[in-house]
Amino acid sequence: MDAAMTSNVPSTAGEFEALERQVVDHFFELYPNWAVSLGLHEYDGRLPLVSRASTDRWVGGAEALLQRLATVDVGGDANRNIDRFLLQLLLEGPRFDLKDLGEFDRNPMVHLGSLSLTSYVARDYAPIAQRVEGIVQILDAIPEHLAEARRRLGAKLPRPFLQLAVSMGRGLPAHFLEAEEFAAKADPPLGAQVATVRRPAEAAITAFLAHIQDDLLPHATEEFALGPPRFQRLLFVREGLETPFAEIEKAGWADLKRNQARLAEIAAAEHASEDALFERLRQDHTSAADLIPAARAEVEFTRRFVRERALVSIPDPANCTVEETPAWGRALSTASMDSPGPFDTSSGQGIYYVTPVDAKWSAKEQEEWLRSLNRTMLRNITVHEVFPGHFLQFLHLRQSSGSLSRKVYMSPSFVEGWAHYCEQLVIEQGMGGRGPSDEVAQIHDALLRDCRLIASIGLHTRGFSVADATRLFEAEAHFEHLPAEREAIRGTFNPEYFCYTLGKLAIL
């Protein structure tokens, strides 16, 4: 090792922690919105880097830090060695996105997805005036941010990426208006500040969506696949895995067949077809007006079950509200959990979002949505999202004394694998009340996650079309056409949705 390299090798715990801080700061320079979501509000009011020059500089800085990580002496400390690996992945992932995938050049959702104001509105981490300052800074930066994104996007982009970006973008003006109303309710002059920058931000959204619809969609391509080499690399930069994807695919098929066999056993015991079992679930659903109240009731039901069975300790406070998914997020989400970050100093409230029926849908589409979010499925989803799933996991992370690296790096398969495992756990521990339907709902979502894993590999390495993946969800997971197609489309831009089954199998 030459002198230039050894001069950069930290030799003390303090020097390693300094390098750790530099890596995390560099990551947050690219994604300040991620820092805000974790509760680090010194990054308030900042949008991600977007210009090619700025991201090229970021990649150069990341590569220099990766060299330092590779040579740092951790003194045989196993924990620090793990932290070093997590820091490596924290840099490798974005570098892969920028250099190998060209994600900022081919996916307009990347540029729209960072414009959420939810952290400022929903979290009481500071006086409202301070939070509104962050909102104003974000809105004020949007016109130039989207102008730069427009300059960066290529001319021929994957059709699903464009279509979903339009759906996402259409919901942002209503989201911005909600932020203005939030500010005005607290103090009318604050609302006026937001209004001043909201209008140009909305105009920028409108122009960006017009560019997608008028200039990009007519030339859209169906080419979205990563290809085998990049998919294999994706497994490493997201999960640290070097397992051949063909082995993961084989494990996914095996889990699918196991779940299908259990479903067949239940059907035989009930003297019913498998489709009839699912139809029973779908017929027992709420009205559109009762969907959110029903979700609130399920939060309390699952909380009581976890406490009564002592499955996992529940830190205090553990307050979780249930809200409608913001309009901008409805194209991509059925339900989701916004948990307090590990550095959050607010009340620690979680927000469980459930996507409501859209009044603009046809009566048939509204009925299909409610059937998919039937009462038993809603309970299974609540187990996944709230207790003992995501919300409870993040409450424990918030109390953890773990390293900075472990609080910032998130393994998708650990996060989603835990929540998916919880669905099976509560059935094994006796959560019920609806007879066989409880386990049928759990199996339904297990089949879904198995098919996601298989579809991800198929779409990106086996030449699957969206239609091929749609048929997979219909045939193997008993999905109706519209939700099956929605799942297939998700796999084009979110190949990481293999993580649910991958993580659950690792836990089991």
N, C-alpha and C positions, 0 to 999 in steps of 0.2 A: 504494500500500500504506500503511495507516494505522500510526500509531506503536505501537498495541497488537500488531499482527502483527509488525512489524520487530523489536520487542524480544525476540521468541522465536526469531529466526533466528540459529543458530550461525554463526560466521565463521571458526572454526579447526578443524583436524583433531581436536583434543582435545574440542571441543564436539560435533562430529558423533559421535565415539565415545561420548560421554556420552549423547547421545540414542539411539544404537544400543543401549546398555546398558539404558536405560529401556524401550525397546520390547520387548526380549527379556525383561526382568524382568516386564513386564506380561503378556506371553504366558504365561510360566511361572506367574504368579499364577493363571491360569485352569486351566492344565494342568501342575501340578507333577510328575505322573507322567511326562510327556514329558521334563522336565528330568532326572529320575532315569535314564531310559533312555539319555540322552545322556552320563551319567556325572557329573552335577552333584548331588552327594549332600547339599548343604546343603538340598535340597528333600525329603530323606527323610522318610517318615512323614506326608506330606500328601496329601489327596485333592483332586480338582478342586472348584472352586466348583460349587454345585448350587442354592442358593436363588435365587428370582427376583430378590430385592433385590440379592444379591451379583453376579449376572450382569448385571443392569441397570447397576449401578455400573461393572462391568468394561467394558461397551459404551461408556458415557460416557467413561471414561478412554481407551479405544482411539480414539474419534473425536477427542478432543483431541490425541492423539499423531499421528494421521493428518494433522491440520491442520498440525502442526509439521513433519512430514516433507514435506508439500507445499510448504512455504516455505523449507526449509533450503537454504542456499547451499553447494553442493558444489564450487564453484570450477572447474567444467569438468572435474573428475576423473571419467573414465569408470568406473573401478572403484567409486568412491563412489556414482556414479549408479546402478549396478547394485545395490549394497548397499541404497540407499534404496528401490529397487523391491522387493527381497526383503523388506525390513522392512514395506513397505506390504502385501504379500501375507500376511505373518505375522499382521497384524492384520485384514486384510479377510476372511480365511477364517473365523476364529471369529465375527467380527461377522455374517457372512452366515449361519452356522449358527444363531446365537442369534436374530437379528432376522428374517431372511427365511425360513429353513427351520423355525424353532422346534424344532430337533433335540432340545433338552433336554426339550421338552414332548411329543414324539411317539415317541421311540425309547428304550425301556428299556435297550437294549444299550449306549447311551452311559454309563449309570450303572453297569452291571455290568462293562463292559470295563476300567474303571480300577482294579479291585480286585485285579489280579494282584500276587503277591508274588515273581515270578520274579527280578526284579533283585536283591532282597535275598538270595535263596537261592543263585542261580547265580553271582553275581559276587563274587570275593574282594577287593573294593575296600577293605575295612576289617576290623578284628577282628570275630569273629562276634557278640560282645556288642553292638557298635555296630549291626550289621545287624539283630539281633533287636530292638533298640530301635525301629527303623523299622517292623518287622513288627508289633510290639505297638501302636504308634501307629495304624497303618492299621486293624488289626482292631478296635481300641477305637472308632474313628470310624465304622465301617460302620453300626451301628444308626441313628444320627442321619442319616447320609448317605442311606441308603435310605428312611428315613421322609420326608425332605425331597423325595427323588426321587418318591416315591409321591404326595405332595401336589402335585407339579408336573405329573405326567403327565395328559394329557387323558383323556376318557372313551371316545372312539372313535378307536382307533389302528389302523394297518395290520396286518393279520393276520400277514404274514411276520415283522414286527419282533417281535411278541409271541411267536410260536412259537420263533424263534431265541433270544430272550432266555431263555425257559424252558430250552432246551437248554444254553445257556451257563451259566446260574445253577446248574443241577444239578451241574455239574462243580466248582463253587467249594468246597464243603465238603471234598472230597478234596484239593484244592489247599491249603486251610488246614491240614489235618491233616499234609500233607507238610512244611509249614513248621514245625509243632510238632515233628515227628520230627527235622527238621534241627537245631532248637535243642536238643532233648533229647539228641541224640547228642553234641553238642559239650559240653553242660553241663546236667545234669538241672534245676537251678534255672531256667535260661533256658527250658527246655521248659515248666516249670510256669507261668512268666510268660505264655507264648504260650497255654497251655491256658486260663488264666483269661479271656482276652478272645476266644478262638476260639469258645467256646460261644455267647455272645451274638451274635457275628457270624454264626454259622451259623443261629441262630434268626431273625435279621433277614433273611437270604437266604430262608429258608423262608417267612416272612411275605410278603416281596416277591413271590416266585413264586406264592404262593397268591392274592395280589391280582391278578396277571396272569391266572391261570387261572380264578379264580372271578368276578372283577368285570369284567375287560377283554376277555378272549377271547370271551365270549358276545355282545359288542357290537362285535366287530372289523369293520373295513372293508377293502375291497380297494383303497382309494384311497391310493396311495403316490407317484404321479407328481409330479415337480417342475413340469412344464409347460415350454413353450418358453422364456419369458423367464428363469425361474430356472435352467434348464439352461444357457442361454447365459452367465448370470452366473457359474454354477459353473465354467465353463471359465476365466474370468478369475481368480477368487479362488483356484483351485487351481493353475493353470498360467500365469497371466498372458496368456492367449490371448484375442484378439478375433476369431479366425477363426469365421465362421458355422458352427454345428454341422452344417448340411447339407453343407458342403464336407468336413468331417471324416468324416461318414457315407459320402460318395462315395469318399473315399480308403480307408475300411475295406472297402467292397465290392470295390474294385479289387484290394486286397491279398488278399482272400479268393479272388477269381477267379484271381489269379496262383498262389496256393498250391494251389488245386484243379487248375489246369492241370499243375503240376509233379507232383502226385500221380497224375494220369491218365497222364503219361509213364512214371512208375515202374511203374504197374500194367500198362501195355501191354508194357513191357520184360520184366516178370515173367510175362506171360500169366496174369494174375490180376485179379479184380475189386478195386476199392478196398476194399470191405468185407472181402475175404479178406486183404488186406494188414494191416488193423487186427486182424483175428482172429488172425493169426500173432503179433502183438505180445502180445495179451491172453492167449494160451495159455501163453506163456513167462513164468511168474511164480513168485515164491518161495512158500514156505509162510508161514503167519502168524508162526511162530517165527523164521523166517530174514529177515523183512523189515528189521528194524533192522540186523542184521549186514551185509546186502547193501548198505544205504545207507552204512554205514561204509566198505565196500570201494570204493564209487563215489566217496566223498570222496577217497580216496587215489589212485584211478585218474585222476580229473580234475585233481588237484593235479600229478601227474607229467606229464600231457599238457601242461598250461599251461607248466610249467618246460621240458620237452623242446623244445617249439615256440617258446619265448620269446615267447609271446603278450602277456603282461603281467608286469611284475615282481611278485614276491610278497614283501611286507615281512615281516620277522621281528619277533616270533613270529607264526605263522599257525596256531595250534592250533584245531581245530574238533572238538567232540564231537558225537555223534549220539544223540538222546534221543527217547523217545516224546512226542508232543504232549501237554501237560497236559490233563487231562480237560475243564477249562472251555473250552478252545479248539478242541476237536475238531469241534464243529458247524460251524465256519467255515473250517477249514483242512485241506488234504491234506498240505501240508508248508510249512514256513516257516523263516526264518533269523533268529536273535537275534544280531545282530552287536554287538561292543563299540562304544560311542558315541565321538564325537570327543574327549570330555573324560574318557574312562574311564582310570583309573590302575591298574586291575587287570592281570592277566596278559594281557589282550586276547583271551581265549578266546571263540570263537564257539560257538553252540549251534544245531545243525541239527535241527529238530523234524520228525519224520515221524509221521503219524497211523496208529496200528496198527489191526488188526481189533478190533472190539468183540465181546467174548465173548457179549454179550447178543443180537447179531444172529443171524438165521437162517442156516443153511448157505448158502443162495442169496445172501444179502446179503454174507456174508463172502467168498464166491467172487468176487462182482462187485467188491468193494473191491480184492482182490488182483489181479484182471484189470486194473483201472484203474491200479494201481501195478506193472505188469509190469516186468521187468528193464530193458527198453530205455527205457521211460518214466521209470523211476527214475533212470537215468543222465541223461536230458534235464533232469529236475527238479533233479538235483544240480548240473548245469552252471548252471542258473538261480539256484539258491539259494546255492551255495558258490563253486566255481571254474569259470570266472572271473567269476561273477555277483555277487550281493549281498555276500557275505562279503569278497571281494577288493576290491570297490568301497569298502566301509566301512573296510577296513584302510588304504586310501590316504587316505580322508577323515581318518582318525585321525592320519596323519602330515602332513596338509596344514598349511601356514602361512597358509591363507586367513582371511578376516575372520570375526568372530563371527557375522555375518548368514549367511554361507555354510555355517557349521557347524550352525546351528540350523534354517534353512529347508530343507525337503526337497521338491523337485519330484517328485510321483509319476511323471510321465512320464520323468524322467531316471533315477530309481532303477529303476523297472520296465522302462523302455525299454532300459536298458543290459543288464539280466539277460536280457530276451527276445532282444535282438540277439545276445548271447553264444551262445544256442542255435544260431543260424544260423552264427555265426562258427566254432564248433568243427567243424561239418560241412564247411564250406568249407576248413578247415585239415586235414581228414583224420581226425578222430576217428571211429573205427568199431570193427569187430570182429564186427558182426552183419549184414554185408551191407546190402541196401537198407533193412532195418528201422531202422537208425540215422536215416536221413533221413526215413523214414516217421514215426517218433516225433517228430522235430523239426517236420515239417509238421502232424502232429496237434495239437501245442500251438500252432502258428501259426494254424491254423484256429480253435482255441478262442479265442485272443486277438482274432482278427478278429470272431468272433461276439459276444464280450463288448462290443466297441465298438459293433457294430450293435444289439445287444440293449439296451445302455444308452440309446442315443438312441431306440430304439423304445419302450421301457418308459416313458420320461420325456417324450417329445415326440410320439409317433405313436400313442398309445393301445394299445400292446401289453399284453395280459394276461400273467400268468405262463405260462399254457398256450401262448400265441403264442411267447413267447421260448423255451420248452422245445422246441417244434417246430423253431425255428430251429437250435438246437444239434444236434438229432437229424438234421435234413435236410442242413445245410451242413457240420457238423463231425464227422459220423458218431458221435455220442455215443449211448450207451445211455440208456434213459429216466431212471433214477435220477440219474446224474451230470448229465444235461442239465437236469433239474428243479432240482437243487441250484444249478447255474450261473445259471439263470433267477431263482431266488429271491434269490441274492446281488445281482443287478442292481437289485432293488427298493430296497435300503438302501445299496448301494455303487455308485452310478452312476459313480464315478471309475474303475471297472475298465476303462474305455476306455483307460487310460493305457499299457497294455502295447504295443498296436499303435501308438498315437499316438507314443510315445517311440521305438520301434524305427524307424518311418518317418522320424522327424526325424534319427536317427543315420545311416540309410542315405542 
